[in-house]
Amino acid sequence: MKKKKNNRDGIVFSTDPDFTWETEPVEDAVTLEPARQALRIWLDRKQRGGKEATVIKGFVGTETDLKELAKLLKTKLSVGGAAKDGNIILQGDHRDKVLALLAEAGYTQAKKAGG
């Protein structure tokens, strides 16, 4: 997740001529190893014009690792999709195939969720 560079925690202006802004170091998100990722695989039809989409939620890690996993799944399944907001969205109902691919890749705690 990106943090805005100009976020000053509410400080807008200072009359102190010796004032210097001190920033706290931003910790990089650490990607959990695949065996510790508790991923949930959902089927979603809302706000998609009645079309189905497979949504993988619960990924803990960096945005680049999320995009790499999404690219792997999209390539193996030959479908379109996106990786955003910590979720992977794949076009169509591929829950069983995604579960098998994730287990093959070492994501042992991945489960189907929802109705």
C-alpha positions as a Python dict, from the first residue, in 0.01 Angstrom:
ca = {
    (1, 'M'): (0, 0, 0),
    (2, 'K'): (129, 339, -91),
    (3, 'K'): (145, 619, 160),
    (4, 'K'): (109, 973, 37),
    (5, 'K'): (439, 1154, 39),
    (6, 'N'): (288, 1484, 151),
    (7, 'N'): (89, 1340, 442),
    (8, 'R'): (192, 1554, 739),
    (9, 'D'): (-54, 1421, 1000),
    (10, 'G'): (-255, 1742, 1009),
    (11, 'I'): (30, 1994, 1023),
    (12, 'V'): (-37, 2257, 762),
    (13, 'F'): (169, 2556, 869),
    (14, 'S'): (418, 2646, 1141),
    (15, 'T'): (529, 2992, 1251),
    (16, 'D'): (843, 2854, 1412),
    (17, 'P'): (1141, 2949, 1189),
    (18, 'D'): (1343, 2656, 1326),
    (19, 'F'): (1071, 2398, 1259),
    (20, 'T'): (1178, 2094, 1060),
    (21, 'W'): (951, 1813, 963),
    (22, 'E'): (1069, 1475, 1090),
    (23, 'T'): (925, 1173, 921),
    (24, 'E'): (904, 828, 1068),
    (25, 'P'): (1048, 554, 850),
    (26, 'V'): (776, 371, 662),
    (27, 'E'): (794, -4, 709),
    (28, 'D'): (770, -208, 394),
    (29, 'A'): (500, -470, 393),
    (30, 'V'): (641, -817, 434),
    (31, 'T'): (492, -1097, 228),
    (32, 'L'): (405, -1402, 432),
    (33, 'E'): (530, -1734, 303),
    (34, 'P'): (271, -1927, 98),
    (35, 'A'): (205, -2189, 367),
    (36, 'R'): (100, -1915, 613),
    (37, 'Q'): (-132, -1727, 374),
    (38, 'A'): (-499, -1780, 466),
    (39, 'L'): (-655, -1711, 127),
    (40, 'R'): (-1031, -1731, 66),
    (41, 'I'): (-1178, -1795, -278),
    (42, 'W'): (-1515, -1633, -343),
    (43, 'L'): (-1760, -1630, -633),
    (44, 'D'): (-1893, -1280, -694),
    (45, 'R'): (-2173, -1157, -922),
    (46, 'K'): (-2242, -815, -769),
    (47, 'Q'): (-2187, -501, -976),
    (48, 'R'): (-2069, -705, -1273),
    (49, 'G'): (-2378, -706, -1490),
    (50, 'G'): (-2467, -1064, -1391),
    (51, 'K'): (-2128, -1200, -1493),
    (52, 'E'): (-1935, -1419, -1253),
    (53, 'A'): (-1593, -1342, -1113),
    (54, 'T'): (-1365, -1545, -887),
    (55, 'V'): (-1224, -1326, -609),
    (56, 'I'): (-925, -1431, -396),
    (57, 'K'): (-912, -1238, -68),
    (58, 'G'): (-680, -1236, 230),
    (59, 'F'): (-338, -1194, 67),
    (60, 'V'): (-83, -1045, 308),
    (61, 'G'): (216, -890, 138),
    (62, 'T'): (348, -640, -107),
    (63, 'E'): (158, -520, -411),
    (64, 'T'): (420, -664, -647),
    (65, 'D'): (389, -1012, -494),
    (66, 'L'): (11, -988, -525),
    (67, 'K'): (44, -895, -893),
    (68, 'E'): (287, -1183, -953),
    (69, 'L'): (40, -1432, -802),
    (70, 'A'): (-243, -1282, -1010),
    (71, 'K'): (-33, -1309, -1326),
    (72, 'L'): (45, -1674, -1248),
    (73, 'L'): (-325, -1757, -1199),
    (74, 'K'): (-437, -1562, -1507),
    (75, 'T'): (-174, -1733, -1721),
    (76, 'K'): (-252, -2085, -1598),
    (77, 'L'): (-628, -2037, -1637),
    (78, 'S'): (-611, -1833, -1960),
    (79, 'V'): (-851, -1570, -1827),
    (80, 'G'): (-851, -1198, -1771),
    (81, 'G'): (-847, -1033, -1435),
    (82, 'A'): (-691, -778, -1206),
    (83, 'A'): (-503, -743, -878),
    (84, 'K'): (-611, -446, -669),
    (85, 'D'): (-696, -351, -312),
    (86, 'G'): (-535, -669, -179),
    (87, 'N'): (-767, -891, -387),
    (88, 'I'): (-724, -1089, -706),
    (89, 'I'): (-1023, -1083, -942),
    (90, 'L'): (-1047, -1342, -1221),
    (91, 'Q'): (-1317, -1344, -1488),
    (92, 'G'): (-1549, -1644, -1463),
    (93, 'D'): (-1612, -1920, -1208),
    (94, 'H'): (-1276, -2094, -1155),
    (95, 'R'): (-1291, -2170, -781),
    (96, 'D'): (-1196, -2537, -804),
    (97, 'K'): (-913, -2476, -1050),
    (98, 'V'): (-778, -2183, -845),
    (99, 'L'): (-784, -2394, -529),
    (100, 'A'): (-584, -2667, -703),
    (101, 'L'): (-333, -2418, -847),
    (102, 'L'): (-285, -2248, -511),
    (103, 'A'): (-229, -2582, -338),
    (104, 'E'): (26, -2671, -606),
    (105, 'A'): (203, -2338, -546),
    (106, 'G'): (226, -2404, -170),
    (107, 'Y'): (-77, -2207, -44),
    (108, 'T'): (-204, -2490, 177),
    (109, 'Q'): (-446, -2279, 384),
    (110, 'A'): (-649, -2161, 82),
    (111, 'K'): (-1020, -2244, 109),
    (112, 'K'): (-1340, -2187, -83),
    (113, 'A'): (-1567, -1939, 94),
    (114, 'G'): (-1908, -1784, 47),
    (115, 'G'): (-2225, -1940, -86),
}
